[in-house]
Amino acid sequence: MKTVAALLAVVGSAAAFAPAQQSQSSSALAAKPFSDALGAQAPLGLFDPLKLVEDGSEEKFNRLREYEIKHGRVSMLAVVGYLVTAAGIRFPGAEDIPDGLAAFQALLDSRDGTNVLLQMGSFFVVAEIINRDAPWLDNKAEFVGDYRNGALDFGWDKLDDATKLKKRAIELNNGRAAMMGIWGLVTHEVMGVSILPGGYLPGH
């Protein structure tokens, strides 16, 4: 049964990432709103099967792009955290906390662990408040997802436009991969099927 499910998943993935049929003209693709936007890359081009931005609303597109970037950034952190704890690395004092989804229940079972979860929740709230464009400051975001607010740079302003666009595309694609990655890791953990080296299964 698992073999059949795996084969269906592979076929579905191949169909989802298959190039567009040759019968579609390049002019028709170019006519789509945002077909030349950052992230609309081969082989899929602008991937909008639900036609969410078919109306050409730039405001809606920017809002959805912001969601995509934010979820991608969180997912990249999630994948790193998942794999680091699976490798047995812990903060001092947390050596007995299991990895994977089992960590949440283990934290809830102790007072100190509950405090850790409350701190995590507080951090998420603060991060959500801070990581956004601050309209009250005398600066303007360079692009959707630019939350520097005139305070952080790390050499970004010294880069030329082509390099900036390349790095933004890299972040966007890495975020997309991470969203699928963390979903795949958690799903396999729940299924009890390891996809990590050595057959290791977090949380078990």
C-alpha positions in Angstrom: 0.0 0.0 0.0 2.8 2.4 0.9 4.5 1.5 -2.4 1.4 2.4 -4.4 1.0 5.6 -2.4 4.7 6.5 -3.1 4.3 5.8 -6.8 1.1 8.0 -7.0 3.0 10.8 -5.2 5.9 10.6 -7.6 3.5 10.7 -10.6 1.6 13.6 -9.1 4.8 15.5 -8.5 6.1 14.9 -12.0 2.8 16.1 -13.4 2.8 19.2 -11.2 6.3 20.2 -12.3 6.1 19.2 -15.9 6.8 21.9 -18.5 3.9 23.6 -20.2 2.7 22.0 -23.4 4.4 23.2 -26.5 1.1 24.2 -28.0 0.9 27.2 -25.7 2.3 30.3 -27.3 4.9 32.5 -25.6 2.7 35.5 -26.3 -0.2 33.9 -24.4 2.1 33.3 -21.4 3.4 36.8 -21.5 -0.1 38.2 -21.5 -0.8 36.8 -18.1 -0.6 39.3 -15.3 2.7 39.1 -13.3 4.1 36.5 -15.8 7.4 38.4 -15.6 7.4 38.9 -11.9 10.2 37.6 -9.6 9.7 33.9 -9.0 7.9 33.2 -12.3 10.6 30.9 -13.5 10.9 27.9 -15.9 9.6 25.4 -16.2 6.3 26.5 -14.6 6.4 30.2 -15.2 3.7 31.9 -13.2 2.2 29.1 -11.2 -1.3 30.2 -10.2 -3.6 27.1 -10.6 -6.3 28.7 -8.4 -6.2 32.0 -10.4 -5.7 34.1 -7.3 -3.9 36.9 -9.2 -5.6 36.5 -12.6 -7.4 39.8 -12.1 -4.1 41.6 -12.2 -4.5 43.3 -8.8 -1.0 44.4 -7.7 -2.1 44.9 -4.1 -3.3 41.3 -3.9 -0.2 40.0 -5.6 2.1 41.9 -3.2 0.1 40.6 -0.2 0.3 37.0 -1.3 4.0 37.5 -2.1 4.6 38.8 1.4 2.8 35.7 2.8 5.0 33.5 0.6 8.2 35.1 1.6 7.3 35.1 5.3 6.3 31.4 5.3 9.4 30.6 3.3 11.6 32.2 5.9 9.9 30.5 8.8 10.1 27.2 7.0 13.8 27.6 6.4 14.3 28.0 10.1 12.0 25.1 10.8 14.0 22.7 8.5 17.3 23.7 10.1 15.9 23.3 13.6 14.3 20.0 12.8 17.5 18.6 11.4 19.8 20.0 14.1 17.7 18.5 16.9 17.5 15.2 14.9 21.3 15.2 14.9 21.2 15.2 18.7 22.2 18.9 19.3 20.4 20.5 22.2 20.6 23.7 24.3 22.1 23.2 27.8 19.4 21.9 30.1 17.3 20.5 27.3 19.3 17.2 26.8 16.3 15.1 27.8 13.8 16.8 25.4 13.0 14.5 22.4 13.2 15.7 18.8 10.4 16.0 16.3 6.8 16.6 17.3 7.3 14.8 20.6 9.2 17.8 21.9 6.0 19.8 22.3 4.4 17.3 24.7 7.6 16.8 26.6 7.8 20.6 27.1 4.1 20.7 28.2 4.8 18.0 30.8 7.1 20.3 32.9 6.9 23.7 34.3 10.2 24.8 32.8 9.1 23.4 29.4 5.8 25.3 29.6 7.8 28.5 30.3 9.9 27.8 27.1 6.7 27.4 25.1 5.4 30.7 26.5 8.7 32.4 25.6 8.4 31.0 22.1 4.9 32.3 21.7 6.0 35.7 22.9 8.9 35.7 20.5 6.5 34.9 17.6 4.2 37.8 18.6 7.1 40.3 18.8 8.6 39.0 15.5 5.3 39.4 13.8 5.1 43.0 15.1 8.6 43.9 14.2 9.0 42.1 10.9 7.0 44.4 8.8 7.4 47.7 7.0 7.3 50.6 9.5 5.3 53.4 7.9 6.0 55.8 10.7 9.7 55.8 9.9 11.3 58.0 7.2 12.1 55.2 4.8 10.5 53.1 2.2 10.7 49.4 1.7 12.8 48.5 -1.4 10.6 45.5 -2.2 7.9 43.3 -0.7 9.4 41.5 2.2 12.1 44.2 2.9 11.8 44.7 6.7 15.1 46.4 7.3 13.4 49.7 8.1 16.7 51.6 7.6 18.3 49.7 10.5 19.9 46.7 8.9 22.0 46.4 5.8 24.8 43.8 5.9 26.1 45.2 2.6 22.9 44.9 0.7 22.9 48.5 -0.5 26.3 48.0 -2.1 25.1 45.3 -4.5 24.1 46.1 -8.0 20.5 45.6 -9.1 21.2 42.3 -11.0 22.8 40.8 -7.9 19.9 41.9 -5.7 17.4 40.3 -8.0 19.4 37.1 -8.1 19.6 36.9 -4.3 15.9 37.6 -3.9 15.1 34.8 -6.3 17.4 32.5 -4.4 15.7 33.3 -1.1 12.3 32.8 -2.7 13.2 29.4 -4.2 14.9 28.3 -1.0 11.8 29.3 0.9 9.5 27.3 -1.4 11.8 24.3 -1.1 11.8 24.6 2.7 8.0 24.8 2.9 7.8 21.5 1.0 10.7 20.2 3.1 9.3 20.8 6.5 5.9 19.4 5.4 7.6 16.3 4.1 9.7 15.8 7.3 6.7 16.2 9.6 4.4 14.0 7.4 6.9 11.2 7.3 7.4 11.4 11.1 3.6 11.1 11.6 3.6 8.1 9.1 6.4 6.5 11.0 8.6 6.4 7.8 12.1 7.7 8.0 13.6 9.8 5.2 16.8 10.7 7.2 20.2 9.0 6.9 20.5 5.7 8.8 16.8 5.3 8.9 16.6 7.6 12.0 13.0 8.7 12.9 12.6 11.8 15.0 10.2 11.6 17.9 10.3 7.8 18.1 
